[in-house]
Amino acid sequence: MLREKLRRYRNDICLFLEEQYILESGKPIRLEPWQKEKVLRPVFETKDERGLRRYNTALIGLPKKNGKSTLSAGVALYMLFIDCEGAEIYSIAGDKDQAKIIFRKTKEAIERNPLLHESARVLGDSIEIPELGNRYQVLSADAPTAHGLNPTCVPADELWNQPNRDLWDALTISPVVREPLYFITTYAGTDATSLLYELYQMGLKGEDPRFYMFWVEENLASWVKKEYLEQQRRRLPLEVYQRLHENK
């Protein structure tokens, strides 16, 4: 049974990803130390007095091309197969094409892994795990039917692109969900009245004990080389470069 085959990963998202998240190369992902120690372990292994995840919202701000979508797809994969039964996972973004980026990465990782693929039913904009009763679906800001859903996990990509907060509010965390998680990966926006800016300010204040923010201006990914950044600096207006590649 799928439950038994995956039981060893129940409390170790990093182990699960490094053994089961298959990349285009055909090999499992190798997480970088900062991905483990600054993002995944704090979010998934920090517990409250009940032994449950302390954080139900994580805002991860990184410069462009630092693997945000791949990281978010890994979280979606873990929540779909490991975290709980009866899971409802919804990828959101400003438009459906953007929302599909994380979904597509998750879908392709499943298709490359025989163990996961044989347990999944992959449809157009959704993935189901019948044995677990779990479902993963794509939503976008123009989705009219988000109210009434009961999400256990919401991977949100490039939140700066949300035209308003309607979809976010429609997916409000339910008190009956045991360990819900909003997992936001983004770089900086431009609008100080936006939902992203509001959440960023919340993270800076540090007043919400269930809100985790990791926001950096440096490029942490080993594959983002100095030569690439220098090229981008020459080609882009300063304010664009600072926003995309310094996350300001």
Contacts in CASP RR format, 6 or more apart in sequence:
PFRMAT RR
TARGET T0000
AUTHOR 0000-0000-0000
METHOD contacts of the structure
MODEL  1
MLREKLRRYRNDICLFLEEQYILESGKPIRLEPWQKEKVLRPVFETKDER
GLRRYNTALIGLPKKNGKSTLSAGVALYMLFIDCEGAEIYSIAGDKDQAK
IIFRKTKEAIERNPLLHESARVLGDSIEIPELGNRYQVLSADAPTAHGLN
PTCVPADELWNQPNRDLWDALTISPVVREPLYFITTYAGTDATSLLYELY
QMGLKGEDPRFYMFWVEENLASWVKKEYLEQQRRRLPLEVYQRLHENK
1 131 0 8 1.000
2 81 0 8 1.000
2 119 0 8 1.000
2 129 0 8 1.000
2 131 0 8 1.000
2 132 0 8 1.000
3 131 0 8 1.000
3 132 0 8 1.000
5 115 0 8 1.000
6 16 0 8 1.000
6 81 0 8 1.000
6 82 0 8 1.000
8 15 0 8 1.000
9 15 0 8 1.000
9 16 0 8 1.000
9 19 0 8 1.000
9 20 0 8 1.000
9 78 0 8 1.000
9 82 0 8 1.000
10 82 0 8 1.000
11 45 0 8 1.000
13 40 0 8 1.000
13 44 0 8 1.000
13 75 0 8 1.000
13 78 0 8 1.000
13 82 0 8 1.000
14 31 0 8 1.000
14 36 0 8 1.000
14 40 0 8 1.000
14 41 0 8 1.000
16 77 0 8 1.000
16 78 0 8 1.000
16 81 0 8 1.000
16 82 0 8 1.000
17 28 0 8 1.000
17 29 0 8 1.000
17 31 0 8 1.000
17 40 0 8 1.000
17 74 0 8 1.000
17 77 0 8 1.000
17 78 0 8 1.000
18 28 0 8 1.000
18 29 0 8 1.000
18 30 0 8 1.000
18 31 0 8 1.000
19 28 0 8 1.000
20 28 0 8 1.000
20 77 0 8 1.000
20 81 0 8 1.000
20 113 0 8 1.000
20 115 0 8 1.000
20 116 0 8 1.000
21 28 0 8 1.000
21 29 0 8 1.000
21 73 0 8 1.000
21 74 0 8 1.000
21 77 0 8 1.000
21 109 0 8 1.000
21 113 0 8 1.000
22 28 0 8 1.000
22 29 0 8 1.000
22 109 0 8 1.000
22 112 0 8 1.000
22 113 0 8 1.000
23 29 0 8 1.000
23 109 0 8 1.000
23 112 0 8 1.000
24 108 0 8 1.000
24 112 0 8 1.000
26 112 0 8 1.000
29 70 0 8 1.000
29 74 0 8 1.000
31 40 0 8 1.000
32 220 0 8 1.000
32 221 0 8 1.000
32 222 0 8 1.000
34 220 0 8 1.000
35 71 0 8 1.000
38 214 0 8 1.000
39 58 0 8 1.000
39 60 0 8 1.000
39 71 0 8 1.000
39 214 0 8 1.000
40 71 0 8 1.000
40 75 0 8 1.000
42 55 0 8 1.000
42 212 0 8 1.000
42 214 0 8 1.000
43 53 0 8 1.000
43 55 0 8 1.000
43 58 0 8 1.000
43 181 0 8 1.000
43 183 0 8 1.000
43 212 0 8 1.000
44 53 0 8 1.000
46 53 0 8 1.000
46 54 0 8 1.000
46 55 0 8 1.000
46 212 0 8 1.000
47 53 0 8 1.000
47 54 0 8 1.000
48 54 0 8 1.000
52 178 0 8 1.000
52 179 0 8 1.000
53 179 0 8 1.000
53 181 0 8 1.000
54 209 0 8 1.000
54 210 0 8 1.000
54 212 0 8 1.000
55 181 0 8 1.000
55 210 0 8 1.000
55 211 0 8 1.000
55 212 0 8 1.000
56 173 0 8 1.000
56 179 0 8 1.000
56 180 0 8 1.000
56 181 0 8 1.000
56 182 0 8 1.000
56 210 0 8 1.000
57 181 0 8 1.000
57 182 0 8 1.000
57 184 0 8 1.000
57 199 0 8 1.000
57 208 0 8 1.000
57 210 0 8 1.000
57 211 0 8 1.000
57 212 0 8 1.000
58 181 0 8 1.000
58 182 0 8 1.000
58 183 0 8 1.000
58 184 0 8 1.000
58 211 0 8 1.000
58 212 0 8 1.000
58 213 0 8 1.000
58 214 0 8 1.000
59 184 0 8 1.000
59 186 0 8 1.000
59 199 0 8 1.000
59 200 0 8 1.000
59 203 0 8 1.000
59 211 0 8 1.000
59 212 0 8 1.000
59 213 0 8 1.000
59 214 0 8 1.000
59 215 0 8 1.000
60 68 0 8 1.000
60 71 0 8 1.000
60 183 0 8 1.000
60 184 0 8 1.000
60 185 0 8 1.000
60 186 0 8 1.000
60 213 0 8 1.000
60 214 0 8 1.000
60 215 0 8 1.000
61 68 0 8 1.000
61 184 0 8 1.000
61 185 0 8 1.000
61 186 0 8 1.000
61 187 0 8 1.000
61 188 0 8 1.000
61 213 0 8 1.000
61 214 0 8 1.000
61 215 0 8 1.000
61 216 0 8 1.000
61 247 0 8 1.000
62 68 0 8 1.000
62 185 0 8 1.000
62 186 0 8 1.000
62 187 0 8 1.000
62 216 0 8 1.000
62 220 0 8 1.000
62 247 0 8 1.000
63 187 0 8 1.000
63 216 0 8 1.000
63 217 0 8 1.000
63 218 0 8 1.000
63 219 0 8 1.000
63 224 0 8 1.000
63 244 0 8 1.000
63 245 0 8 1.000
63 246 0 8 1.000
63 247 0 8 1.000
64 187 0 8 1.000
64 244 0 8 1.000
64 245 0 8 1.000
65 219 0 8 1.000
65 221 0 8 1.000
65 223 0 8 1.000
65 224 0 8 1.000
65 228 0 8 1.000
65 245 0 8 1.000
66 219 0 8 1.000
66 220 0 8 1.000
66 221 0 8 1.000
66 224 0 8 1.000
67 221 0 8 1.000
68 157 0 8 1.000
68 185 0 8 1.000
68 186 0 8 1.000
68 187 0 8 1.000
69 101 0 8 1.000
69 102 0 8 1.000
69 105 0 8 1.000
69 157 0 8 1.000
69 185 0 8 1.000
70 105 0 8 1.000
71 185 0 8 1.000
72 102 0 8 1.000
72 155 0 8 1.000
72 157 0 8 1.000
72 183 0 8 1.000
72 185 0 8 1.000
73 102 0 8 1.000
73 105 0 8 1.000
73 106 0 8 1.000
73 109 0 8 1.000
73 155 0 8 1.000
74 105 0 8 1.000
74 106 0 8 1.000
74 109 0 8 1.000
75 153 0 8 1.000
75 155 0 8 1.000
75 181 0 8 1.000
75 183 0 8 1.000
76 89 0 8 1.000
76 91 0 8 1.000
76 102 0 8 1.000
76 103 0 8 1.000
76 106 0 8 1.000
76 136 0 8 1.000
76 153 0 8 1.000
76 155 0 8 1.000
77 106 0 8 1.000
77 109 0 8 1.000
77 110 0 8 1.000
77 116 0 8 1.000
79 87 0 8 1.000
79 89 0 8 1.000
79 152 0 8 1.000
79 153 0 8 1.000
79 181 0 8 1.000
80 87 0 8 1.000
80 89 0 8 1.000
80 106 0 8 1.000
80 127 0 8 1.000
80 129 0 8 1.000
80 134 0 8 1.000
80 136 0 8 1.000
81 116 0 8 1.000
81 119 0 8 1.000
81 129 0 8 1.000
81 132 0 8 1.000
81 134 0 8 1.000
83 152 0 8 1.000
83 153 0 8 1.000
83 179 0 8 1.000
84 134 0 8 1.000
84 152 0 8 1.000
84 178 0 8 1.000
84 179 0 8 1.000
85 132 0 8 1.000
85 133 0 8 1.000
85 134 0 8 1.000
86 132 0 8 1.000
86 133 0 8 1.000
86 134 0 8 1.000
86 135 0 8 1.000
86 152 0 8 1.000
87 132 0 8 1.000
87 133 0 8 1.000
87 134 0 8 1.000
87 135 0 8 1.000
87 152 0 8 1.000
87 153 0 8 1.000
88 134 0 8 1.000
88 135 0 8 1.000
88 137 0 8 1.000
88 149 0 8 1.000
88 150 0 8 1.000
88 151 0 8 1.000
88 152 0 8 1.000
88 153 0 8 1.000
89 134 0 8 1.000
89 135 0 8 1.000
89 136 0 8 1.000
89 137 0 8 1.000
89 151 0 8 1.000
89 152 0 8 1.000
89 153 0 8 1.000
89 154 0 8 1.000
89 155 0 8 1.000
90 136 0 8 1.000
90 137 0 8 1.000
90 138 0 8 1.000
90 139 0 8 1.000
90 146 0 8 1.000
90 149 0 8 1.000
90 151 0 8 1.000
90 153 0 8 1.000
90 154 0 8 1.000
90 155 0 8 1.000
90 171 0 8 1.000
91 99 0 8 1.000
91 100 0 8 1.000
91 102 0 8 1.000
91 103 0 8 1.000
91 136 0 8 1.000
91 137 0 8 1.000
91 138 0 8 1.000
91 139 0 8 1.000
91 154 0 8 1.000
91 155 0 8 1.000
91 156 0 8 1.000
91 157 0 8 1.000
92 99 0 8 1.000
92 139 0 8 1.000
92 140 0 8 1.000
92 141 0 8 1.000
92 154 0 8 1.000
92 155 0 8 1.000
92 156 0 8 1.000
92 157 0 8 1.000
92 162 0 8 1.000
92 167 0 8 1.000
92 168 0 8 1.000
92 171 0 8 1.000
93 99 0 8 1.000
93 101 0 8 1.000
93 102 0 8 1.000
93 140 0 8 1.000
93 141 0 8 1.000
93 156 0 8 1.000
93 157 0 8 1.000
93 158 0 8 1.000
93 161 0 8 1.000
93 162 0 8 1.000
94 140 0 8 1.000
94 141 0 8 1.000
94 158 0 8 1.000
94 161 0 8 1.000
94 162 0 8 1.000
94 163 0 8 1.000
94 167 0 8 1.000
95 140 0 8 1.000
95 141 0 8 1.000
95 142 0 8 1.000
95 161 0 8 1.000
96 138 0 8 1.000
96 139 0 8 1.000
96 140 0 8 1.000
96 142 0 8 1.000
98 140 0 8 1.000
98 157 0 8 1.000
98 158 0 8 1.000
98 161 0 8 1.000
99 138 0 8 1.000
99 139 0 8 1.000
99 140 0 8 1.000
99 157 0 8 1.000
100 125 0 8 1.000
100 138 0 8 1.000
101 157 0 8 1.000
102 155 0 8 1.000
102 157 0 8 1.000
103 125 0 8 1.000
103 127 0 8 1.000
103 136 0 8 1.000
103 138 0 8 1.000
106 127 0 8 1.000
106 136 0 8 1.000
107 122 0 8 1.000
107 127 0 8 1.000
109 116 0 8 1.000
110 116 0 8 1.000
110 117 0 8 1.000
110 120 0 8 1.000
110 122 0 8 1.000
110 127 0 8 1.000
111 117 0 8 1.000
111 122 0 8 1.000
119 129 0 8 1.000
119 130 0 8 1.000
119 131 0 8 1.000
120 127 0 8 1.000
120 128 0 8 1.000
120 129 0 8 1.000
121 127 0 8 1.000
121 128 0 8 1.000
121 129 0 8 1.000
121 130 0 8 1.000
125 137 0 8 1.000
125 138 0 8 1.000
126 135 0 8 1.000
126 136 0 8 1.000
126 137 0 8 1.000
126 138 0 8 1.000
127 135 0 8 1.000
127 136 0 8 1.000
128 134 0 8 1.000
128 135 0 8 1.000
128 136 0 8 1.000
129 135 0 8 1.000
139 146 0 8 1.000
139 167 0 8 1.000
139 171 0 8 1.000
140 167 0 8 1.000
141 162 0 8 1.000
141 163 0 8 1.000
141 164 0 8 1.000
141 166 0 8 1.000
141 167 0 8 1.000
143 167 0 8 1.000
146 167 0 8 1.000
146 170 0 8 1.000
146 171 0 8 1.000
147 170 0 8 1.000
148 170 0 8 1.000
149 170 0 8 1.000
149 171 0 8 1.000
150 174 0 8 1.000
150 176 0 8 1.000
150 177 0 8 1.000
151 171 0 8 1.000
151 173 0 8 1.000
151 174 0 8 1.000
151 177 0 8 1.000
151 180 0 8 1.000
152 177 0 8 1.000
152 179 0 8 1.000
152 180 0 8 1.000
152 181 0 8 1.000
153 180 0 8 1.000
153 181 0 8 1.000
153 182 0 8 1.000
153 183 0 8 1.000
154 171 0 8 1.000
154 181 0 8 1.000
154 182 0 8 1.000
154 183 0 8 1.000
155 183 0 8 1.000
155 185 0 8 1.000
156 168 0 8 1.000
156 182 0 8 1.000
156 183 0 8 1.000
156 184 0 8 1.000
156 185 0 8 1.000
156 186 0 8 1.000
157 185 0 8 1.000
157 186 0 8 1.000
158 185 0 8 1.000
158 186 0 8 1.000
158 187 0 8 1.000
159 184 0 8 1.000
159 186 0 8 1.000
159 195 0 8 1.000
159 196 0 8 1.000
159 199 0 8 1.000
160 186 0 8 1.000
160 187 0 8 1.000
160 188 0 8 1.000
160 189 0 8 1.000
160 190 0 8 1.000
160 191 0 8 1.000
160 194 0 8 1.000
160 196 0 8 1.000
162 168 0 8 1.000
162 194 0 8 1.000
162 195 0 8 1.000
162 196 0 8 1.000
164 195 0 8 1.000
165 195 0 8 1.000
168 195 0 8 1.000
173 180 0 8 1.000
173 182 0 8 1.000
174 180 0 8 1.000
184 199 0 8 1.000
186 196 0 8 1.000
187 243 0 8 1.000
187 244 0 8 1.000
187 247 0 8 1.000
188 243 0 8 1.000
188 247 0 8 1.000
188 248 0 8 1.000
189 196 0 8 1.000
189 197 0 8 1.000
189 243 0 8 1.000
190 243 0 8 1.000
191 197 0 8 1.000
200 213 0 8 1.000
200 215 0 8 1.000
202 208 0 8 1.000
202 211 0 8 1.000
202 213 0 8 1.000
203 211 0 8 1.000
203 213 0 8 1.000
203 215 0 8 1.000
204 213 0 8 1.000
206 213 0 8 1.000
215 247 0 8 1.000
216 247 0 8 1.000
217 246 0 8 1.000
217 247 0 8 1.000
217 248 0 8 1.000
218 246 0 8 1.000
219 229 0 8 1.000
219 245 0 8 1.000
229 245 0 8 1.000
232 241 0 8 1.000
232 244 0 8 1.000
232 245 0 8 1.000
233 241 0 8 1.000
233 245 0 8 1.000
236 244 0 8 1.000
236 245 0 8 1.000
242 248 0 8 1.000
END
